Each structure stands twice: as structure tokens, then as C-alpha cells.
Amino acid sequence: MNSNKIRTRFAPSPTGYMHIGGLRTALYTYLIAKKSGGTFILRIEDTDRARLVEGATEVIIKTLKDTGLIYDEGPDVGGSFGPYIQSERRDMYRPYAEELCEKGAAYYCYCSELSKESSREEPIGSSRDLFSCPCRDLKHEDSKRRVEAGEQYAIRMKAPKEGETKVVDVVFGEIVTQNKELDDMVLLKSDGMPTYNFANVVDDHLMGITHVMRGSEYISSAPKYNLLYQAFGWEIPEYITVSPIMRDAQNKLSKRHGDPTYDDLLNDGYLPDAILNYIALLGWSPGGENEFFTLGELLEAFDVSGISKSPAIFDIEKLNHFNSEYIRKMTPEDFEKLAEPYIRSVITKEDISVGAVAKILQARCIKLSDIPEKIDFFEKLPDYDIELFVHQKSKTDKKIALDMLIKAKEVLEKLPEWTNESIHDILIETAEKFSIKNATLMWPVRIAAAGKAVTPGGAVEICSILGREETLHRINSGIEKLRGDN
């Protein structure tokens, strides 16, 4: 097949937020098309009306655009093969289902819901029926007369009972299914809506889809897809199957079990580029040691031969590593712009510079939502335990800490100008003057200024941002705490 004619589609159901596995499928589908100069399509598959979530289509569209997965055809951009929402294509499917009935590859089913339920099978309109339907053996002419008489019906595929069906998949190779294991899946439900599986095949053909990226849960449906393609005499697209993304060795990622969606990750302060880069590696290997790719670099590196058959484990610590690296690589200006809402959510004092706070955060930030907790001490000094002044590594105890704070106060009060450089220099000079280690002096100043043992930036940066008046006020508070303990 000419690679210039490659057409792929991402066809999600609008049943909620974008899951990590869905976004990965969209990414791979986009890469397959764009790497060859082909066409990437968004199609919304909303035939399962009971599971629709209001606003979910808009979420899907926004997610693709936010991550740079720009589609060439879709619900909001149009195209030559629309509509791109299945419910708007409803009238297209019945003629194809009836064509299969005429060919003997499908049949009209008149079984009532009651008779099905009494057989302990799924209700009419389901996509999976294991019982032997008596309507299968009706003569087509007799069945057609019942249709014309206004009797309610569904249309089912007439799966062969003998032989085998082969499916060729780029990742999993040849998959052989014995036809006796296949059920007569519903193609058109009694309400006139197509089932997901039938609409999927018809739409892929009508839209000229050449390559189908899908999750491994669809492997069991693939033989039935192929039987439909063969019954119509249509060309079968190339299947590329990806294994699931797992929470651990036994369990798939699941929103019901609290696993994050793409929007959850965004709201937790992860960057879209970092998320996309990380999920690209969940089930695909670029070869070599480089793990960091822009979307443009992924286009260059991506090849379906790197897709693994094995499930991938979603590792939040690995994502944290990616996100922190992306944050570090940002320009200070871009990081400040992203961080500002998080900074201002806890720091309301206008005399505290957002830029100065962002500067000490950037190299120490894993995700944006961590920012408020890291910097809340700038707004108000927490009520801290004086045991924080004790530090084994710098050989500081409470008595030494008191002495250090008194010395620091004396020199900081007299400082002509209040800058990072001047604060740093005077504290270092003081340590040298009294022949003490820098850390022995800096640690108590940091605790007094922040009330925390772990902070972005050290004593110098914190004091500089707080300003002279607030710094000296906090040092005085520390001195009083320590004196009250002695």
C-alpha cells in the first residue's frame, strides 16, 4: 500500500474523560499517519447511548488539541467523509445490514427480550449472544415478510459454524479462530442503532481507513470484523494491536479504582508534553538510550516494530521524573508564567516577587501542584518545633543555634542593601570570622526564616525573598523560642 495514502482514525466513545490508554492509542494512531504524510481522523463513536457523558466529546477534542495531536478530519473541522459522529450517520448503516441479509451473511432476528432473558442470555441489541437463535434458519423470504408486516427485529451476523478465520496483526502476527467459537453478533439493534462493532467496520470502509490501531481487548472481535469485510468484498485494513497499560502486574489502569485520567494528571500539575512523552514509552521502545522526545522527534523515531506485545506498567515515579525534567528545561519566563497561579494561591503579599519564588522552585519542582505546600511559609511562618534547629550533619544543637541566630541578626540588621549577594557575603564572612562552618550558621537562619526543614532554596534565597523586615522579625521569633527553651 502506498504510504502516502495512509489514513488512520482515533475513534473514542464519549463516555467520560480521556484515559491514559486512550490517549496512547490516539498518539500512536497520529504518529502512524503523520510519519508517512497520511491523514489522521477523529471519529466519535456514540452508538452506545446509555453510556454517553455530556461534554465528553468536547473533552476529547480539547485533549487532542492540547497535546498537539491535530486531526485532519473530525466533528469540528469537517472533511470529505463526514459526518464524524456515528449517531449522525445512523441512516447509513441499515442498507449495509440489509445487504448482508440479502447475501445470506446476516439475518433478521425477532426474538423478544423475554425469551432471551428466559434463556439466560443478554437482551436484544447486545453485541454478544451465545445462544442458538431460531431466527437464523428462517428462509429469507419468510423473514422479509415479517419485516414488511411491521414486526420488531434486530439484524445479526450469520457466523459460519465450520472452518476457521485468520486475522493478521502487525504486532501479534497471525491469529486463528475456530468459527464454531464465534457468536452471531448483533449488527443493527431493534431501535435502529448499529452496534459498535458493525458501525466500526462500515465507517472504516467508507472513510478509507487503511490502518487500525486498537487495544488488545478487540482481538476477540477481529475475526468477526474480517468476516464482515469478506462478506462485503471490502479490503481489510492493517491491524496494529497494543497491549494494555497496567497499574501493576495483575490489574489494568481503571478510573473506578482511582487511577488517573489525562485530566487528573493535568490537574495534579503534570505538563502535557511530559505526559505525552511518558505514555509514548508505555508499550513502545525507540531503541537506544534516549527517552526524551518532543512530538516532532517522536514522528522521526516512531516505528510500529517497536511496539511490544507485553503489557506496560504505569509508574507514577517515572512520570514524576519526566515531569521534573521538562520543568527544568523550560525557560525561567515560561516556568514563571505556569507557576504564578500556584504561587499566588498561597502568597498574597504583593512585596514578595513571583519571579524570585519561581526561580528557587524551578530546579526543585516535580509537579506544579506541589508548589503551594513548598512555599506556604512565605505567607505566614508556621508554628514549628524548635527541635528543627538540631542538625547532626552541621553539628548544630539548640544552644549553638541560638548563638548563630544572634550573630546573624547583628550583621543582617546593619546590611546596607538587601540582595541575594549581600546576604550571602555577610553570612559567609560571619562564619569565617568566628571559625565556624557555613552550614552551622545557615541552618538555624533557614529554620527561623521558614519554620521548615525542607524548603526550595536555602537561607540566603529565603531571606532575600522575605525582605529585611520580615526576615529579622522571624529571626527574633526564633531567638525567643530558643531562649524560652533554655
N, C-alpha and C positions, 0 to 999 in steps of 0.2 A: 504493500500500500504506500502511496506517495505521502511522505511525511508532511508535505505542505497542506495536505487535505485533512490532517488530523483534527477531529472535533471531539471534545470531551465535555462532560456535564457534571456539575455538582447538583445533586437532587435531594435536598433535605426535606423532611416533613416539619412543618411549623408547629411543633409540639412543646416548645419551651426554649430555653437559652441554648447557645451553641456549646455543645460538649467538646471536650478535647479531641476525642476520636473523630468527630465530625469535622472539626477544623483541620485535622491532619489529612483527612480524605480530600477536603477542598484544596489544601495546599498541594498535595501530590497530583491531583487532577489538573490544577492550574499549571504546574511545572511540566507535566507531560505535553500539554498543548503548546505552551509558550516556548518551550525549549526548541520546538520544531517550527515555530511560526504559525501554529494552528489556532483554533478557535476554542475559547473557554466559555461555557454556557452555565447560567444559573437557572434551574427549573425548580419550582416549588411543588412538591408532591403532597397535596392536601386532600386526597381521596378518603382518608380515614377521618370523617367529620367529627367523630366522638372525641378524638384526642387533640383537636385543634386548640391552640392557646392564642388568645387575642394579642396582637402585637408581635408575635414570634417571627413573622415574615420580615418585619422592619428590623428586628434584632439581627436576623441572618444577613440582610443586606448591609446593615451598618458594620457588622463584624468583618465581612469580606472587604469592604472599602477601607476600614481602619487598618487592616493588616496588609493592604496593598494587593489583595487578590482580586484585581479588577476584571470583571467578566465582560465579554464582547456582546453577549446577548442575554436578556433577562427580563423580568417583570417590569422593571422601571426604566430600562433602556431600549426595550423593543428588540426587533430583529425580524428576519425573514421567515422564521419558523414558529412564531407565536400562535396563540398566547403561551406564556411561560409559567402559567399557574394551572395545574391539572383540572381543578374544578371548573375553570373557564373553557376547558377543552371537552367537557362532558359529552357533548353531542357527537364527538369524533369517534368514540370507542364502539358504540353499538354496531355500526356497519361492519367493523372488523370482527367482532364476536359472532355476528350472524354469518359472515363469510366462512368462518371456521365450522359453523353448524352445517352449512351447505356442503362443505368439503368432507364432513364426517369426522373432523378433528375435535369437535365440541358438540354439546347437546343442551337442549333446554331442560331445566330441572324444575319440577313442580312440587317437590317435597315441601311439606309445611314445616314450620318451626316446631310444631307439636310433635310430629312424627320423628323429627331429628332428635329432639330432646329425649323422647322416649327410647331412642336408640343410644342414648348417652353420647351423642356426638355434638359438635358445635353447631350453633344456629345458622340458618340460611344466610348466605352472604359472607361467610367466613372464607379464609383463604386456605383452610386445611380441613379436609374431610377424609376419614379413613374408612368410613362405611361404604358398602357397595350400593350405589344409587340405582334404584329400579328404573329411573328415567333414562339411564344410559342405553338400555336396549330397545327403547321405543323407536318405531320407524319415524324417519324424519318427517314424512308427510303427515302422519298422525300427530306428531308433536307440534308441527307448524299450525295445524287446525286449532289446537288448544290455545296457541298464542293468539291467533286471529279471533278466537272466541272471547278474548279478554282475560284469560286465566293468568294469575300472577306466576312469574317464573324468574329463575336466575339462569345464567349460562355457565356451563362447566366445560373445562378441557377434558377430552376423552383420552386419558393417558393409556398408552399401549401396555398390555399385560405381559407381553413376552419380549425377549431380547434385552438390549442394554443401550444406554445413551452415554456418549462420551462428551466430556467438557474439557477443553484445553485452556489452561490458565497460565499466564506468563510466570507467575511466582510458584504455583503449586503443581504445575505440569498437567499431565492427563489424569482426569478423574472419571472413573467409570461407575455408573449406577445401574443396577438391575431395574428394568422398567416395572417389575412387579412390586417394587417398593414405593412407587410413585402414586400419589392420590390424584383424584380428579379435582384439581383446584378450581375454585370459582373464578371466572373471568369478569362477569358482569353481575352485580348484586341485584336483588329483587327491586331495589329502589332506583335502579338505572345507573348507579355509580359503578365505575370499574374498580376492581381490586388493585392494590398497589402493584402486584406482580404483572398483571395484564397491562395496565396503563404504562408501566415502566418499559415494557417491550415495544409497545406501539409507539410511544413517544420517542424512544431511542431511534427507532427506524425512521420515523417521519422527520426527525431533526438531524438525521445523518450522522449520528454518534458512531465514531469508529473505535473508541477505546473507553471501556467502562472500569473505573476504579471503584472498588466496593470492599466492605468488611467481610471477614470470613464467615459471618453468620448467614451470608447469602449463598454460600457454596451449595447448601442442600436444595436451594431453589433453582440453581443454574441448569440442571437437566431439563426442568420444565420450561425454562426460558428457551433453551435450544430447540425443544420440541415445537414451541410456538413459532420460532423463526423458520424452522424447517417446514412447518405446515403452511406458512405464508409464502415460502420460497424466498425469504429475505436473507441477506448476508448477516452472519453472526459477528458481532463486534469482538474486539480483543478484550479478554477479561484480565484484569490485574487485581489480585486479591491481597489485602493487607490483614495481618493478624491483629487481634485486639490489644488495646492498651490496658494493662492490669494495675490494680492498686498494690497487689502482692502476688505471690506465686499461685494463689488459689482463686482470687477474686478480681473480676473486671472493675474498672472505674465505674462508679454509679452515683448519680446525683442523690438517689434515695438513701445512699449510705454516707452522704456528706462529702463526697468527692467534688472538687471544684469544676465549674464550667469556665469557659473563657471569660465571661463577665465577672465571675467570682474572683478570678486571678487579677483582672484589671482593677477591681475594687479593692483588692488587697495590696495594690501598689506595684504590680509587675508591669513591665513595659511590653507593648505589643510586639516589638522586634525581638525581644528576648524570648517571649513565649513562642513565637513562630519558629525561631531558630532552634529552640529546645525540642519542640514537638516534631520538627523535621527529622530529628535523630532517633525518634521513638519508632524503631522498626526499619530504619534505613541507615546504611553506612556509606559515607562518601569515599571511604578508603583514605589512607594517610592518617595523620595525627591532628589535622586542623578540625576544630569543632565549631568555630565561629564563622557564620556566613550571613551576609546580607541577602535579601531576597534576590537581588541580581546575581550574586555569587552562587546561590542555590540553583538558579537557572543554568549556570555554567556547569555545576558539579553533578546535578541530579541525573541519575540513570536508574531505570527500573531494576536492573540487575543487582542493585544494592539493597533491594527490599528483602527483608528476612521473613522466613516462614514462622519464626518463633515469636510468641507474644512479647511485648515490651513492658517493662515495669516503669510506672510513673514515679519518679524520685523527686520529691519536693526540694531536697537539699541540692540536687543537681540543678534544678531550676533556679534556686537561690544563687548558686554560683554564676550561672549565666546572667541573671538579672544584675547582680552586683558588678560584673564585668562591663555590661552595657552602660550602667550608670557611670562607671569610672571613665569610660571612653567618650562620654558626652562633653561638649564644650561647657565651661562654667556658666555661660549665659543660658544655654538650653536647660541645664540642670536647675538653675535658679528659678527659671520660669515654671518648670514642673513641680519643684519643691515648695514654691511660695504658698499655695493654698494650704498645704500641710503645716507649714511653719506658722502661718497666720492663724491657724485653727487653735493654737495654744499660746502664741506670743502676740499680745495685743499692744504692747508698749511700742510706740512709734519711734522711740530713740534707739531701739535695737534694730540693727541693719539686717534685712533678709539676706542680702548678698553675703554678709560676713558669716551668718549662720550656715547658709548653703555651702560656703567654702569649706567649713570644717566638717560638714556632713558628707560631702560627695565621696570621699575615699573610704567612708565608714558606713555607708548605707547599703543594705541588702535590698530592701524594697521600700517604696515611698510611704507605705502605711506605718513603717517603723518610726518615722520622723517625729511625730508628736511625743511619743514616750521618751525618745532620746533627748529632747530639748525642752521639756516642760519646766525644768529648773530655772530657765532663763526668766520665765514669767514670775515664778514665785519659788523661793527657797524652801525645799521640803523640810519637814521635821525629821532630821536624821539622827541616827545613833552615833554617839561620839566614839564608839568602837571603830568606826570607819577610819579614824585618824591613825590607828595602829596598822603598820605595814611592815611585814617581816623583811621583804626584799630590800627596802630602803632603810631598814633598821630604825624605824620610827615608832616610838610609843607616845602615849598621851602627853607625857611631860616634855618630851622633845618637840612634839607638835605645837604645844603652847609656846615654847620658846621661838620656834620658827615663825609662827604667826605674828608674834610681837615684832620680830626683826623685819618681817615682810611689810607689816603695817607702817613701820617707821620710815622705810625707804620709799614705799609707794605713795605715802602722803606728800612727800617732797618732790615727786616726779614732775618736771616742768611740763611735759606733754604726755598725753595718754595714747600710745600706739603700741602695736604688737612688738615692734623693735625695741622701744624704750623700756617696756615692761620686762621683756626678755633680758635685755642687757643689765638692768639694775638688779634683777633677781640672781643672775649668774654672778655678777660682781659681789653680791652679798654672800653667796655661797663660798666663793673664793676667799673673801675677807675673813670668814670665820672657819675656813678649812673644813667645810662640810660638803658632802656630795650634793650635786644638783637635785637629785630625787628626794633627798631628805628635806629640802626646803620646799620643792614644788608640790609634793604630795599633800601636805597639810593645807597649802593655799588652794589647791584644787578641791579638796573636800569642803573647805569652808565656803568657797565660791559656788559650788554646785550641789553640795549635800548628797552626792552620789559617787560611788567608786568607779563606775563605768560611764564615761562621757565621750561625746565626739569632741576631739580637741583636748589639749592639756590645759594646765593652769594659765599659761600666758594667753592663749586664744580666748578662753572663757572670760578672764578679767578684762581683756580688751573689748569684747562684745558687751559685757555688762556695764562698762563705763566706770569712771573713778568713784563716784559717789556710792553706787550700789556695791561695788567690789569692797570698798572699805567698810561699808555697813555690814556686809556678810562676814568679813574677816573679824570685825568686832564681835559679832554674834558667836563666831567660833571660839574666840578668846574667852568670852563669858561662859560658854558651855564647858570649856576645859577647866577654867578656874573653879567653876561650881563643882567639878568632879574631884578637885584636889582638897 
